[in-house]
Amino acid sequence: MSSTLVRSAPITSGAAGAPRRRTRILALPEARWAATAMLLFAVGLPVHLLGGPAWVWGTLFAATYVTGGWEPGWAGLKALKGKTLDVDLLMVVAALGAAAIGQILDGALLIVIFATSGALEAVATARTADSVRGLLDLAPASATRLAGDGSEETVPTDQLAVGEVILVRPGERVGADGRVLDGDSEVDQATITGEPLPVAKQAGDEVFAGTLNGTGALRVKVERDPSESVIARIVAMVEEASETKAPTQLFIEKVEQRYSLGMVAATLAVFAVPLAFGAELTGSLLRAMTFMIVASPCAVVLATMPPLLSAIANAGRHGVLVKSAVVMERLGQVDAVALDKTGTLTEGTPRVTDVRPLTGSGVSEDELLRLAAAAERPSEHPLARAVVDAARDRGLQIPPAVGFASAPGTGVTATVESQKVAVGSLARLLGAGDGHLADVAAAGLEDDGRTAVLVTLDGTPAGVLGIADRLRPEAAAATAALGRLTGIAPVLVTGDNSRAAARLAAEAGITDVRAGLLPQEKVAVVKELERAGHRVLVVGDGVNDAPALAAAHTGIAMGRAGSDLALETADAVVVRDELATVPAVIRLSRQARRLVLQNLAIAAVFITGLVAWDLVGTLPLPLGVAGHEGSTVIVGLNGLRLLADSAWRRASTEPRPVDRPDASPSLGV
């Protein structure tokens, strides 16, 4: 497809119809129970600390146990029935065990923490489902079907059949995938291909359901069943990727599965063995409960969470929203990166890059741009805004225009300072045998991946403007940093045409370019890299990136212009659109992992020492609790080191060799 773009009117994006409904947080049972438990704990805590009546705070804490613990406890029992020891069940048992030996406050706090964690996970899952359902709003609910006699009938889009003809009026969304029979217009299909600019459509061109038509009317022959449209397949791919993506666990959770089984068995043995040899019941129970306290995985859990949560908080302060501790851990594991182009490497906004007056036209660059901006100013089209902005950036005075008109698929015309100025498509504005110099100038721009726009004065070609999406200032440095971090250069995956992609990739320092890709083809690239043994990070921003974001090991969305679906599907969001934060957050994740390993070593030393004391000697319960809580505090404080701004500054510097995961020197695909 030629990069020369013809256009006539403003094109805007956004879902049609009623606004998408989001699941309310308190509509989720997990959120309601967690909120209730937190409220009860918040009321009971000051009563307990201020020495209030025991029956008051005891009742409140008991209610906290019930409201916050029954759901994970029940789920744990069902998992136990399936011969799986769930960590949440052990936490409930540990909380009840703490209450049994008088540590009621500690147990209630543990219940609140786990209930809140489960609620947050439920909210994230519901929001993702909302976004997938909301994607269907992009496709209109109805379409205008044309009968053989030319009559019109409004029908639901899901009733359209292959071979039928529909009429797409100006400003409407296309009702089905098909091919234009007649009409001239342009269509904003960024949701499907990611192209930054609307694309000219005429007879024989393909259009996609859910894309937005310009001011020209189109007659379209349906070529795909609505259930097989590209937009429907995007929904299916996101759902499939979300369901089949391998279940993720924190590193420590994998250890806990085995550790918890051993702890339960050991606690029972510590209680039962002395009894078998005639020991006193109370003493055996006290020793067993002390063992359960000092051997419980609280310090082990805190060995992991404070570093990861601190890293999440630090990243958030610097414009990166990481959605969970699992995601923060996974970010440090990536060893291949796939980058979208429009809105990710680029700003997603067209800019005038070249102003080329034609030899013999008698106009200067500034004069050409000034007259073009005057003709374009009444239009709100993205190209028009680019021309007007370029004139203003040069400090040019834009004169008034009269007689403004736009023609679908051609461009705009207006009278400026007694001259008729036209701005638009070379193919439509030039007559036979005219404009040889303009053709040459336009071909040079298009070879560089730019959109060529002709400017004529009183019907005579005066010059050509080159328009392109602009690379983010930090893009080249960020892609180079990602290459050094992973040991292999990033891949560019885009739905844009190959010439524009190649030009942009050269500016960004990327050599592996995959252009002209539909959403399912981006997913295929991700799977190809994964089959080669890589853990792939995908960075994108649009609806068309969502399937790849869901299928990848980790997905990051650019937040400022990102679609709702991309933002919800991605594991992390760059809120301020600063691409340089992507390598920084990867390094921060690797710093967190190193602190986790340090904390695990500290926790292991404490647990081993306290358990040995309890088994070999007689460990007083208060001393056991103090040792257990002391180790918890130490690992917690160690993990909080990543809250400091200095941790982000370190992450923003070049990685040391130890920061790099093992990786092959090339992608091998």
N, C-alpha and C positions, 0 to 999 in steps of 0.2 A: 504494500500500500504506500502511495506517495505521501511524503511528509508535508506536501503543500496542502494547506487547510483552507477550505472555503466556509464562510459563515455569514449569518445575517442578523442574528438577534441574540439577546442575552440567554444563556443557558445556566440554570441553577440545578444543584443536586439536592437530594433529600428524599426521604420516603414519602410517598403519596398517602392520602387518606388520613384516618384518625391516628393520633399519636399512639405509639406502642405502649402497652401496659406492662409495668414492672411488678414483679412479685414483691409485696410489702414484707419487710423483714419480720414483723410480728405475726404475719400469716403463717410463718414456719413454726411447727411445734417445737423444734430444737431451740429456736430463738426465744420463744415464750418461756420454756422451762429454764433456760439459762438466765434470762432476765429476772425471773422470779427468784431463783437461787441467789443471784447476785444481790438483789434487793434485801432478801432476808438476812444474808450475811452482813450487808452494810448496816442494817439496823441492829443486829445482834452484837457486832464487834465492839462498838463503844460501850454498850451495856456491860460486856464482859471485862473490857479493859478498865472501866471505872468502878469495878467491884459491885455491880448491880446484883439483884436477886438471881440466884442460879437457875431458878425455874423459868425466868424470863429468857435469859440468853440460851439456856439449855433447850427450851422449846423452839426458839428461832433457829438455832444451829441444827436441831433435829429435822426441822422443816427444810433447811438447806440441803441436808443429806438426801431427803426424799425427792425434792423437786429437781435437784441437779444430778442425782445419782441413779434414779430409777431407769432412765433411758439407756445410758451406757451400760449399766448393770444388766439390764434385760438383753441388750444386744450381745453382751459378753457371754451370758448364759446360753443364748442361741448358738453363738460361735463355739462354745464349749461342747454343746451337743454335737456339733460337727467336728469334734476332736481338734479344735483350735483354741489355744489359750490366748485370749484377747488382752492386750495391755490395759485397755480401759477397765476391764473387769478387775484386774489386779490392783489398779489404782483405787477402785471402789472398795475392794477388800482391805487394802492398806489404810484407807481412810477410816473404815469401820474398826480395824485393828487399833489405830491410833486412838479412836474414841473409847475403845474397850479398856485401855490403860490410862485414860484420863487426858489424852492429848486431843480434846474435842475440837479446839480451835484449828489446829494443824490439819486435821482431817476435813473440816468444813472448807478450809481454804483450798485444799487439794481438789475437792469436789467442784468448787466454783471454777477453778482453772480449767479443768477438763470439760465441764459443761460449756464454758465459753468457747473453747477451742472447737468443739463439735458444732456449735451454732454458727461460727464463722465459716466453717467448711460447708455447712448446709446453705448459707447465704450465697457463697461463691458459686456453688453448683446451680442454684436457682437462677442467679443472674445470667449465667452462661446459657441456660436453657431459654430464658427470656429473649436473649439476643438472637439465638438461632431461630426461634419462632418469629421474632420481629423482622428477620431478613425477608420473610415471605411478603411483608408489606411493600417491598420494593416492586413486586409485580402487581399490577392493578387487578382489582377484583372483577372488573368487567371490561369488555372490548366492543367495538362497533363492527359487527360482521356485515359484509356486503353480499347480497343475494345476486343471482344471475341477472335479474332484471334491473339491478342497480339500487334496489331499495336497501335501507339500513335497518339493522336490528341490534339492540344492545343485549349481549348475552354474557353470562359468567365466563371468565377466561378458562376455567377448567372444563368447559364444554366445547371449546374449540377443537376442531379436528384438522389433521394434516390435509393440506390442499385447499382449505377455505381461505378467503381473502378478508382482511380486516383493514379498516381505515384508521390511521393514527393522525389525529388532528394536532395542530401546533400546541406545544406545552404539555401534551399528554405523554404518559409512559407507554412504551410498546407492550402490547398484551401477550405476545408469543414470539418465540424464535422463528425467524422466517427470512424471506428475501424480498427486497423492494421490487414491485412491478412497475410503478411509475411514481413520479414526484421528486422534488429536490428539497433537501433539508440537511440538517446536521444533527447528530445525536451525541449526547453526553453519555459515554459508555465507560466512564471511569470505574463504576462499580464492578464491571466484568473484566476489563483489560488493564485498568490502572493508567490508561493514557491520560495525560494531564489536560488535553484540549479536546473539545468536541470534534467529531469526525464527520466529514461530508458524506452524505448518503444520496444515491441516485439509483436509477433502475439497475438491477443486477447485484446490488450490494446486500450483504447480510446484516441483519439487525437482531438484537437479543431482547428477550423479555425483561422488563424492569428498567431498561435504559430510557433516558428522557429525550423526547423529540424537541427540535427547535421550532421555528416559526413556519416551516413548510409542511404541507400535508403529504403523507405517504400512504400508498396502497401496498400492503404487505401480504404475501402469500405464506401461510403457516407451513413450516417445514418440520416442526417437531411437536410431538404431543406435549401439552403443558407439564406433565409429570416428568418429562425428559429434558426440559429446558435447562440452559446453563445455570440459571439462578436456582432452580430446584436441585440441580446436582451439587451446587455449592453447599446448600443446606444439608444434603445427605452426606457429603464428604466431611463436613464439620462434625455432624453427629456421630458418624462412623469412627472418625479419628478420636473423638472424645471417649467413645465407649471401648475402643480396642487398644488404646494407648496403654502400655504396660502399667500396672499399678505401681505407684511410687511410694517409697518410704524413706524417711530419714535414715542415715547410716546407723544411728544408734538404735532405731526401732528394730532393725534386723538383729542386732545384738540382744535387744531386750526380749525378743521372742524366746530365745534359748535361755537367757539369764533368768527370766521370770519362772520358767518351768523348774529350773534348778533351785531357785529361792523357795518356791512353794514346797517342793519335796524336802528341802533341807529344814524348813520351819516345822513341818510335820514330824520329821525325824527328831529334831531337838526337843519337841514336846513329848513324843511317844516313847522314845528309847529310855529316858530316865524313869518314866512311869513303869515301863516293863521291868525295871530293876528295883521297883519299890519306892521310887522317889515320891515326894509329896506333890499333890496336884497343883496347889497354888504356886509353889516354887518352880515346878516344871512349866507352868503356863507363863509365869513372869519371865523365865529365861527364854522361852520360845518367842514371846512378844518382843523382848529386847532384841533377840536375833532378827526378827522380822523388821524391826525399826532400823537397826544398823546395816542390815543387808538389803534394805529396800532400794529400788533404783532411783530414788529422788535426786541424789547427787549426780547420778549418771544422766538422768533426764536434763538436769540443769547444766550439765557439762555441754550439752548440745544447744539448748534453746537460747541462753543469753547471748552467745556469740552471733548466732544467726539472727535473732531479733534485734540485736544492736546494729548489725550490718544492715538490716531492713530499715531501721529508723534513720541511720546515717545516710543511706541511699535516698530515702524519702526527703530528707532535708536538702539534698542536692538534685532533686528533680526526677528521681527514678522510683516508681512505685513497684515494689516486689511483693507479690500477692501472698506468699506463704514462706515458711521456713524451708519447706521442701524445694521450692523454686530457688531460693537463695543458695541452697546446697547444690542444686543441679547446674546453676549458672557456672560454677567453677569447674564443671566436668566437660564443658563443650570443647570440641577440638576441630570444628568446621563451622563456617558462618556463611549463610546465604542472605543476601541483601536485596530488598526491593529497590526500585529506582525512584519512581515518582512519589514525592512526599516523604521519602526515607533518606536517600542520598541527595535528593534535590529538595527545594523549598516547596514544590508543588504549585508554583505560581509562574505563569509565563512572563518573560522579560524580553525587551528588545535588546538583541545582542549586536546587530549590524544595521547600519543606515548607509545605503549605497546609491547615491544619485547616479543616473546613467550619463555616460559621456554625451555631451551635446545638449543635455536637457536645460542647462543654464541655471540650475538650482544647487544650492549648497546642502550639506547634510542637515544643518539646523533648519533651513527653509523647508526641506522635504519633510522632516519630522514635524515641524510646526503646522504645516498645512494638513498632514495626515491626522495629527491629533485633533485639529479643529473639526474635521469631518467625523472622526470617531467619537468625540466627546458625548454626543447624545446617546450613544449606545452603552449598554452595560455588559456587553460580551467580554469574556476574558481577554481576547486579543485587543479589543478596543481599550480596555483598562491598561493593558501593557503599553500601548502606544502613547496614551495620555500621560501615564506615569513617567515614561522615558522623556517626554518633552518637558515635564515639570522638573525632573531631576537635572536637566540641563539649564534650568532657569529661563525657558522660553515663554514668551507671552502668547497664549493660545487665542487667536481671534475668534469672534462669533461666526457661527455657520447658520445658513438658512436653507430651507428646502431639503431637510434630511430625509433620506429614504433608505430602506434596506431591502435587499432581494435575496430570497432563500437560495443558498448555494452559490451566491455571487459575491456579495459584499455590501458596502454602504456607499452612498453618494450624498454630496451636499455642495452648496455653493459657498465658497470662502473667498472673500475679497475679490468678488466678480469672476472667480474661476470655478469651473465645475471640477470638484475633486472626487475621485473614486478610489476606494481602498478595498482590496479583496483578492480573489483568485486570478492568477495569471490566465488560466485556461478560459475563464468566463469574460474577463475584461478585455483581453486582446483579440483583435480581429485577425482574419486570415492575412498572413504575410507581414504582420506587424510584430514589433517587439523582439527582434532577434537579440539585441543586447540584454533585454530584460530576461529572456530565456536563459542566456548564458549566466547572468548574475544569479538567477534563481537556482540554476542547477548547481552552482558552486556552493550555495547556502545549504541546499538539500543534501549534498554529498557530505556536509559537515553535521548532518542530523538536525538542521534547523527548519522551521516552517517559513516558507517564503511568501511574502505578501506584496503585491504590486500596488504602486501609487501612480495614478494618471492625473494629468492636468489638462482639462478641456479635451479629453480623449486621447492625449498623447502620453505614452509611458515616460514617467519622470524619474522613477527610482524603485528600488526594492528594499523592503525591510526584512531582516532576519529575526525571528522570534523563537525562543527556546526556554525550557525550564532551567533554572539556575542551580548549579551545584551548591550545596551548603558549604560555607567557608571552611568548616572543620572536617569535611567529608574525607578528603585525601589523607589527612593525618589519622583520622579514626580508622579507616580501612587498613592503613599501614600498621597501626597498633594492634588491630585484631589479627592481622597476619602474623605479627611477631608473637602474640599471645598463644595462638593455636599452632604455630609452626607451618601453616599453610595459608595461601592467599584466599580471601573471600570470593564467593561466586555471586555474580549479579543475575538475578532472576526477575524478569519484567515482562509485562504484556505489551509494552511499547514496541515500535518498529525497530528493526535491527540497526539502522543508521543512527537514530537518536541514541539508542542504547550504547552503541560502540563509541560514539563521541563522548558520552558521559562517562563511560567506563575508563576511557583513556585519561580523562581529567582526574578521575578518582584513583588511578593506579591499579585498576582491576583488569586482568587479562582473560578470565573465564567468564564469558557473557552468554546467557541464555535468554534470547529475546523472542517476542511474539507469543508468549506463553499464556494460555488460559489457566484458570485456577487449578484444574485437575493436573495440568502439566507441571505446575509449580510443585504440587504434591509429589509427582513422579520424580522430580529432581531431588527432593528431600529423601525419598525412599531409596533412590539410587546411591546417594551419599551414605545413607545408613547401612545399605548392603555392603558398602566398601569398608564398614567397620567404624564409621564416624558417629559422634554425638553432635547433632546439628543444631545450631542456633539460627533461627529465622528472624529477621528484623523487617517489619512491614507496617503498613498503615491502613490499607483499604479492605473492603469487603472481599475483593479478589485474593487477598493475602490470607484471609481467615483459615481456609482449609490447610494451608501450609503451616501456619502458626500452630494449629491444633495437632498436626501430624508430627511436628518436629520434636526433638528431645526437649527444647526450650524455645519459647516464642516471646519476642519483645515487640510491642507496638509503639509507634510514634504517636504521642497523645494529642497534640494540638489539632491536627486535621484528621486524626484517625476515626474510622467508622466505629459505630457502637459495637458491631460484631467483632471487629478486630480487637478493640479494647477489652472486651469481655473474654474473648478466646485466648488472648495472649497471657503468658505467665507473669509478665512485667510490662510496665508502661513508662516510657520516657515522657514525663509530663511536659517539660519545657522544650521538647524537640531538639535537645542538644545531643547530637550523635556521639560526641566525645565521651559522654557518660557511659556508653555501652561497654567499651573496654575497661573503664574504671570500675564498673559494678562487677565485672567478671573477676578482676583482681581482688576486689573487696570480698567476694565469695571465697576465694582461695585463702585469703587471710583468716576468714572465719573458720574455715576447715582446719587450719593449723591450730587455732585456739581450741577447737573442739578436741583435737587429739591431745593437746596439753591438759585440758580439763579431765579427759578420761583417765589419763595417767594419775592425776591428783586424786580423783574419786576412787580409783582402784587401790591406791596406797591406803587411804582412810578406811575403806570398806574391809580390806584384807586385815588390817591391824585390829579393827574393832571386832570383827567376826572371830578372829583368832583368840582375842582376849575373852570374848563371851563363851567360846567353846572350851578353852583350856582352863581359864580361871573363872572368876565371878565378876562380871562387868556390871557395876551398879547401873540401874536404868537411867537415872538423871545424867550420869556421865556418858552413857551410850547415846542418849538423845543429844547431849551437848556436842559430842564428837560428830554425830551424824549431821546435825544442823551446822556445825562449824565447817565441815567439808562442803556443805551446800553453799554456805556464804562465800567461801574462798573461790569455788569454781564460778559462782555467780558474778563476783566482782571481777574475776579474770576475764570473763566473757564481755563485761560491760566496757572493757577497754576500747572496743570498736565503736563506741558512741562518740569518741573524741574526733574533732575535725582533722586531727593529724592522721587518723586512719584513712580518711578520704584522700588527703593529700598524698599519702603513700600510694594509695590505689590509683591515683591519677598520674603517677610517674611510670616510666618504662619498666616492664617486668624483668626480674632477674631470671636467670636460667631455671632456677628451682620452681618458678611460677608456672612453667610450661608443662602441660601433660605430655606423656609420650605420644608422638604423632609421626606419621610418615611425612616425607618432604613434599608430597603432592597428594591431591585428592584421589588420583587413580581412577577417575571416571571419565 
